[in-house]
Amino acid sequence: MPTTYPVLLVEDDAAIATVIIAALEDEGFAIAHCTSIAARDKQLEQRRFGVMLTDVILEDGDGLASLSAVRDRAPDMPVIVLSAQNTLDTAVRASESEAFEYFPKPFDLDELLHAVRQAAGAREPAAGESSAVSQTESEKMPLVGRSPAMQGVYRMITRVLRNDLTVLVTGESGTGKELVAEAIHELGNRRTGPFVAVNTAAIPADLVESELFGHEKGAFTGAIAQAIGKFEQANGGTLFLDEIGDMPAEAQTRLLRALQSGRIRRVGGRQEIAVNVRIIAATNRDLTPMIAAGTFREDLFYRLNVVPIVLPPLRERREDIAALAQHFLGLAAEDGLPRRVLTADGIEQLEQRNWRGNVRELRNVVYRLALMAREERIDADCVNDVIGVEMAPNTVPQADGQGGFGAALTGWLAAETPPPGALYHRALAAFERPLIEYALGRTGGNQLRAAQLLGINRNTLRKRIGELGLEPDRFSTT
């Protein structure tokens, strides 16, 4: 019965405490409430509790940093952490402190009650090694942002730190997929091993297997010496396979075999080599239609997609733009650029942009602002002067019965007066330019991938780019 597992609530926000207490009492739990670390310790001296819920920032200190004293008094008591400090640092600290569960505020009350019920029935402490993250480490957290969209990402990261489950990170280009992989490696139990990243889309198709598994001398023309592949280089650590959706079919087969057996064979070699590698893969492509089309192996997908982590695009976490921009201004100053300060209207101007290139584009824009701004303070006028005024997202014509190309064509015809015989070619060019710009924007200026997106030959695309006077480098987010 729940009443045999009284709950200790350590929360100094009266409104939140009232809601939690009422909900727990409805569930039949006995509750003791206090608002400070000192009162908490006194409660633990006087009686035994089945579950403790604690905020991080309390009246007299850090609820997480002081959990060692709780462990001394009640080593088997599950602890649920609540926090308005919704950063990756807090989520990791909660996990490293053996928290039973971590809930960023605002949280779902039903989920919290479910966690309390689970914790009330738990007899053993959460698995894992207890280790606090130092202040120096917390300052180096690779992911920035406290938006609700990022909280799910943080919670998923903390759940894979003390195991070697394969992770598949998905999201648009520029959302920070490699940063997630680095965070899992640097904060997890493989932090002392190597972190090896390989972009499978950047390797010629006939060299992918050699790059991943290595090759023996004489295995193929040009193999003048033995080469160690990425799997062996990452032995004991983490191998990050970026753009996994672009891997050739034959290499997919060998990768699947390596994941299943834990052994690899160099190209041209006869001996199988055991490797101990954690795999984190990433892609900006939707693999489901690729599986249906037969271009990506379904069994490899399920082998990689053990723990899926979906990174939200920047447009779904606009509340993080201010923190990200300030973070990038600091990095720009460390890199030797002038130290700048963003004003409130400057931040607002950044928040209103589309950010097709996501966080990577924001970083490059902030660096450009740090370089080009004439004053120390970067305001809205400075933002518009340096990177231009952008059309608001909701002004793009909609492809429906009342808009789309028909409405766009009507508007264009009203503004243009082509000479006789030039209407078709003028309209075609007017339509083609934004379409190619869209493709280049989606692919970060990569002409090969833009041609694939458009479904045309790369040489045709290059020719049209030249004829239309477009500058692909303008779309680059690298």
N, C-alpha and C positions, 0 to 999 in steps of 0.2 A: 504493500500500500504506500502511496506517496507520503502519507503522514509520518512514516518511519524514516523518511529522509528529509529532514528540515533543510531549508535553503537559507544561506547567508547572502544577502544582497548588499554590496558595497557600492553605493551610488549617491553622489552629492547633488544630482539634478533632481529636484523635488518632483517635477512634473513627470519625468520618465520613471522615477521610483514608484510613484503612485499608480501608474498604468501597469507596471510589472507586478507590483504587489497584488493588485486587484485580480489580475489574470491568474497568478499563481494560486491565490486563495480559492479562486473558482475551481482550480484543478485539485484542490484538497491538500496543498502543500502548507506546512508551517513555515513561517518566514521571520527571520530576524533582519532588521535593516540598520545600517550605520552609514556614515558619510565620510569616514577618514580611515587611514591606515592604523592609527593608534586604537581607534574603537574596534576595528576589525580584529586586531591582535588580541584585544581584551575579550572579545566574543569567543575567539578560538580557544582561549585559555579556560573559559568557563564551561563550554559545552562542545559537543561533537556535531558536525554538520555533514549532510550527505552530498551537497553541492554548494559551490560558491559562484555567484555572479559578481564580477567586479569591473568597474570602469577603470580606465587607464589614468586619467588626470583626476586626482582627488584633492581634497582640501590641503593635505599635508604631504603630498608627494606623488610619486609614480607608482600606480598599482601594479604594473608589470615588473618594474625593477625590484619591488619588494616581495615578490612571490617566493623567494627562497625561504623567507621566514614562515610563510604559509606551509611550504613543503616540510619544514622541520616539525611543525605542530600537527599537520594532517597530511602525511605523504600519500595517502590513497584517495584523497578527496578530489573529484573532478572540478576543474575551474573553467568557467565560461567567461570570456573576455568581451566587454562592450567598449566601443571607442568611437569618439567623434574625430579622432586623429587618423583619418582614413588614408593612410599612406602604406606603401609596400613595406616600409620599415616596421610599422606597427603590426601588420599582419604576420610578418616573419618573426618578430619578437614574441608574439602570442604563440606561434607554432613552436618556436625554439624553447619557450618556457613550459612546454608540455600542456598547453591549454587544450581542454576537451573540444572547444569550439570557439570561433572568433566571429563576432557580429559587428560590422561597422554600422554606425548610426547614420540615417534612420534605418531600423531593421524591421523585418516582418515579425510581428508578435507571435503568429502561429508557428513560425519556424523556431523562434526562441523557446516557446513552450515545448515543442517537440524535442529540442536539444536538451532541455532540463529533464524531461521524462526519460530520455536515453541516459543521461548522466546519472540520474537517481538510481538507475538499475545497474550502473557500472561498478564493478568491484576492483578492477585493476586500473592503474594510471595509464594515460595515453602513452603509446610507444614513442621512443626517440631519445636522443641524447639531449640533456639540458645544457643550453649554452646561450648566454645573452649576447645580443649583437651590440658591439661597442659603438660609441658615438661616431668614431672615425668611419666605421663600416656603414653606419646609417647615412652619413653624408654622401656616400658613394653609391647609394641605391640607384640602379640603372633606369628605373621607371618613375616618372613624375606624374602626379595627378591624384585627386581625391574624388573624382566624379563617381556616381553610382555605376556608370558603365565600366569603370576600372576595378570596382570592388570584387566583382566575380573573377576577374583575372588574377587579382592578388590572392584570393582564397584558393584558387586552383593551383597557383604556384606553390603556396605553402603546403599543399597536400601531396606534392610529389618530391619534396626536398629530401626525405629520408627513405626513399625507395628508388628503384631504377626502372620504373615503368616508362615505356616509350611514349613520347608526347608528340602530338601533331598540332602545330600552331598555324592558324589560318587568319587571314585578314588582308586588306588591300595593301598595295605597295606603299611603303613609307609609314606604316603604323607602328613599327618597332618590334617585329617578330624576332630578330636576332637578339634584341635586348632581353626579351623574355627568356630565350635560351641561355644567355649569359647569366641572368639572374638565377635560374634554376641550377646552373653549374656552380656559380660562385657562392651561393647560399646553401647548397646541398652537401651531401656526404661525399661527393667526388671533387670537392673544391681543390684538393691537393694534386689532382691529376690534370692532364692537359685538356684544354678546350680547343677543338679543331673545327673550323667552319669551312664549308665548301659550297660554292654556288654551282649547283649542277647545271643551271642554264648557261653558265659562262664557259663550260668545257665542251669542246667539239665532241660530237656523238661517238666517234670512233676511239676517243681517249677517256671516256667516262670510267670504264672498268679499270683501266690502268691507274687513273687518278685515285679511285677508291680503294682498290685492292693491291696496287703495286704491280711490278712486272719483273721478270727475270731478264738477264742479259741475253740479247738475241731473240727475244719473244716476238718482235716485229721489227720492221725496217725503222732504224733510228734508235732502237733500244740498245745503246752501246754499253750500258751498265745496269746493274740491278737497281731498282727504285722501290722505296717503301711507300705504300699507299696510305691514305688518310685513316683507314681503319687501324692499322698498326701504329700510326703516329698518335692516335687518340687512345691507345690502350691504357686502361686504368682511369680514363676520364670520360669526356663527353664528345660525341661527334654530331655536329649540327649540319644537317642536309637542307640547305635552302633551295627554294624553287623546285621541290621534289616533283611537282607536276610536269616538269619539262624533261624528266629523265627518260632516256630511250628505253624501249620495251625490253631489249636483251639485258640491259643493266638492271632493270627492275627485277628480272628473274634472279639474277645473281645476288642482288641485295636481299631479296626475300629469303634465299637459301642461307645467306650469312646471318640474318636475323633469327632464323629458325634453329640453326645449328650452333651459333656462336663461334663459327670457324670460317676462315676465308682462304682462298688460294690465289696466289699472284698469277697474273697473266703469263702463260708460258711455263708455269711451275707445276710440280707434281705433288708437293707436300702441302697438307692442310695445316693452317696455323690458327691456334686458339686465340681469340681476342676477347677482352673484357671491356666492352664499350657500352655506354648509355647513348641511345639514339634519340635526338630531338629533330624532327623534320618540320619544314614550314613551306607554305605555298600561298600565293595570292589568287590561285585559280580554284574554281569549284570542281572538285574531283568527281562528283556524282555523275554528271553527263559524260565525263571522260571515261568512267567505268562502263557506262552504257554503250559508248562508242567503241570500246575495246582498246583505247589508247592508254589506259591506266589499269593495272591489275587490281581486281577486287580483293584478292587475298592479301596483297601487299597493303592496300588501304586499311584493312582491318588490323593488320599487324602493326601499322604505324599509329592508327587512331585509337590507341588504348586509352589515352587521356587527351581529349580534345580541349584546346584553349583557343577561344575566338577573340581576336583583338578588335575592338570597335574602331571605326574610322573617326577622325578628329571631329567631323561634323556631328557625331553623336556624343561627344564629350566636350562641347564648347566651353563649359565651365572650367576646364583644365587649361585653356589657352593662356590665361594670365600667368599661371604658375609655370607653364612650359616656356613662355616667352621670357620671363624673368630668369629662369634657369639657363636658357640659351644666351641671354645677355651676359650672365656670369661666365659662361664658358668662353664667349667671345673675348671678354676682357682677359681671361687666362691665356688666350691664344694671341694676345698682343694687340687686339683692337681697342679703340677708345671705350672707356667705361661710360655707359649710357643709362638713362632712367626712363622707363615708359610711363607716360601720364595715363590717367583714367580714360580719357577720350581716345588715346592711342591704342589702349588695350581693347576698348569697345570697337574700334575700327577693325582690329585684327579678328575679333570674335565674329564679325559680320561677314567675313570672307568665306569662300567655298572650300578652300584647302583640298583640292583634288589630289595633291601630293601628300596630304596628311602631315604627320609630325615632321617628317623629313623636309617637306616643303617649308613648314613653319620655321624650322631651324635655319634653313638657308636664307629665308627672308629676314629673320632677326639678325643674322650675321651681316646681311647687306645693309640693313638699317643702321647697325653699329658702325659700319664703315662709311656710309654715305651721309648720315645725319650731320647737319651743320652745327647743331646745338647739342648740349648735353641731354636735354629733355626731348624725348621722342613723342610728339603729340599726333593727333589725327591728321593734321595737314602734312606733317613730315611723312607719315605712313603713305598717304595718297601721292605725295610728290615722288617718293622713292620707288614704290611698287605699283602705282597707278590705282585708279578707281575701278572697282569690279562690279559687274552686274549682280544684283541680289539674287540668291537662289530661286526665290519664288517668282522672278520675272521671266524665267525661261519658258518659251511656249510649250504647252502640253500637247502630246500626240493623241488627241481625241477628236471627236466630231466637230468641236468648236475651235480647235486650234491646230497644232501640229504644222506640217509643212504647208498645208493650204493657206493657213492664216499668215505664216511667215512669208510665203510667196506673194500674197496680196499686199502685205506691208512693204515688201521689197519693190514691187511694181509701182506702188504709189510714190515711192521715193526715187525711183530710177526712171530714166527715159532713154533706153538703149536705141541706137540708130537702127534703121530697117536692116534685117538680116543678121543682127547681132544678138537678138534676144536669147536664143537658145544657149549660145556659148557664154554670154554674160551671166545668165541664171545658173548655168552649170558651175561656173567658177565661184559664184557667190555661195552656192550650196556646198561645193567641194572644200572650200577653204575652212569653214568651221568644223566640217566633218573630220578633216585631216588633223586640225588643231586638237579636236577632242581626242582622237586616237593617240596623238603624241603626248597629250596631257595625261591620259590614262596609263601610258607606258613609260612616263618619265623621259620622253625624248628618244626612246629606243626604237629605231626605225624598223628593225626586223620584227619586233613584237607588234609594232603599230600596223605593219603590213599584214601580219597574221590576224590581228583583230579586225581589220577592214576586209580581209579576204582577197587581197590583191598581191601581185608580185612586188618584191622589195624594190627592184629596179624601176618599176612603174611608179611606186611611191616616191622614190628619190627624184625621178624626173619631174613629177608634179610639184614636189616641194620646191624644186628650183624654179619652175615656171611660175609658181604662185608667189615666189619671193619669201617663203617661210624660213624661219630660223629654228631648226630643231633644238639647238643648244638652249634656247629660251625656256624649253619645257623640261630640261634636265633637272632632276632632284638629287643628283649624286654629288 
